[in-house]
Amino acid sequence: MTTDGTLTGTPTTAGTYPITLTATNGVAPDATLNTSITVTGSGCTGSWCWPLSR
């Protein structure tokens, strides 16, 4: 994850992956959220992927 909060990458294996998001503002305590990201099929047909990218 980048410093602006963008999560990028190319998933290679379908599955559900647990993640923990943490927000800080310099005043304790930090806020946390335990959640998950589910990776499914690629969404690609031929050379086109959804959302459209090429």
N, C-alpha and C positions, 0 to 999 in steps of 0.2 A: 504494500500500500504506500502510495506517495504521501508527502507531507500535506497535500491538499485534500487527502481522503479518497483519492481515486484508486480503485482496485483494478489492476490490469493483468493480462496474461491469457494464455491459451490452454484451456482444460484439455487433458489427454485421457482421463479416466472418469467415467460416469460414477456417481456416488453422492452421498451426503457427507459434508465435511463440517465439523464443529469449528466455530470461530468465536473469539471474544473481542468485542469492540470496547475501547476505552477512550473516554473524553476527559481532558484535563483543562483547567483554567487557572492553575496556580493556587487554588483554594481547595484544601482537602475537605472531604474525600473525593477521589476521582469517581466518575460515573462509569459503570461497566454494564454491558449487555452480552449475555451468552446466547448465541443463536447458531444457525447453520446455513450453509450455502449448498444447494442441490444442483449438481451438474447432470444434465441429461444429454440427449443426442446433439450432434453438431449443428443442426439447422442448415446444413449445406446441401445443395443440389448442383452437381457439376462444379462449375467455377463460381457459383453465386452462393453467398451466405447471408442469413438473416440475423440482425439487420444488415442491409446491403453493404457489403464491403468487397473489394476485389483487389 
